[in-house]
Amino acid sequence: MITSQGTVLTNQPWKELYQAAISEPDLNKLPERLSSAEAAVVARARELFYTIGDDGEEGESLDYAMCILHTLRESLNRRDRVDIAGRVAMTMSSKAKWQTAS
């Protein structure tokens, strides 16, 4: 796969977990997929740092992947907060209607 920045992703384990996370359609499974992918990206970045110092191309791919995963997690968290706020607003609205009807 080629990302929007032109980086080629091959079938290394962190890349498979990254692909699984960004492709996950089930919002209930997404947090776990994101956590697994983030952990794999961090582990690979550490491995690169300690074994070969720095692999510019893969290092850039890791940075890009982590940014995408972070953005996806933030979007999911924001969606959850909006959903909760919406339910609270609906509950309060219903309660207000019930109180005025009494």
C-alpha positions in Angstrom: 0.0 0.0 0.0 1.1 3.5 -0.7 0.1 6.2 1.8 -1.1 9.7 0.9 2.5 10.9 1.4 3.9 8.3 -1.0 5.4 6.1 1.7 5.3 2.4 0.8 4.1 0.1 3.5 5.2 -3.6 3.4 4.0 -6.5 5.4 6.0 -6.1 8.6 4.1 -6.8 11.8 3.6 -3.2 12.9 2.4 -2.4 9.4 -0.2 -5.2 9.6 -1.5 -3.9 12.9 -1.5 -0.4 11.6 -3.6 -1.5 8.5 -5.9 -3.4 10.7 -6.5 -0.4 12.9 -7.1 2.1 10.2 -9.4 -0.3 8.4 -11.5 -1.4 11.4 -15.1 -0.7 10.7 -16.4 -1.8 14.2 -16.1 1.2 16.6 -16.3 -1.2 19.5 -13.1 -3.0 18.4 -11.3 0.1 17.2 -9.8 1.1 20.6 -8.1 -2.3 21.0 -6.8 -2.2 17.4 -5.4 1.3 18.0 -3.7 0.2 21.2 -2.1 -2.8 19.5 -0.9 -0.8 16.5 0.5 2.0 18.7 2.4 -0.5 20.8 3.8 -2.2 17.7 4.9 1.2 16.2 6.6 2.2 19.4 8.3 -1.2 19.7 9.6 -1.0 16.1 10.8 2.6 16.6 12.8 1.5 19.7 14.1 -1.5 17.8 15.4 0.7 15.0 16.9 3.2 17.4 18.8 0.6 19.4 19.9 -1.7 16.5 20.7 0.5 13.6 20.5 4.0 15.0 17.9 5.3 12.5 16.4 4.2 9.3 15.2 7.4 7.7 12.6 5.9 5.5 11.1 3.4 7.9 11.4 6.0 10.7 9.3 8.4 8.6 6.8 5.7 8.0 6.6 5.1 11.8 6.1 8.8 12.5 3.4 9.1 9.9 1.6 5.9 11.2 1.7 7.2 14.7 0.2 10.5 13.7 -2.6 8.8 11.8 -3.3 6.5 14.8 -3.3 9.4 17.2 -5.7 11.4 14.9 -8.0 8.4 14.7 -8.0 7.9 18.5 -8.7 11.6 19.0 -11.5 11.4 16.5 -13.0 8.4 18.3 -12.6 10.1 21.7 -14.3 13.2 20.4 -17.1 11.2 19.0 -17.6 9.5 22.3 -17.7 12.8 24.2 -20.2 14.3 21.7 -22.3 11.1 22.0 -22.3 11.3 25.8 -23.0 15.0 25.8 -25.9 14.5 23.4 -27.4 11.8 25.6 -27.1 14.0 28.7 -28.7 16.9 26.8 -31.6 14.6 25.6 -32.1 13.3 29.1 -32.1 16.8 30.6 -34.5 18.0 27.9 -36.8 15.0 28.6 -36.7 15.7 32.3 -37.5 19.4 31.8 -40.5 18.4 29.6 -41.7 16.0 32.2 -41.4 18.6 35.0 -43.3 21.2 33.0 -46.0 18.7 32.2 -46.5 17.8 35.9 
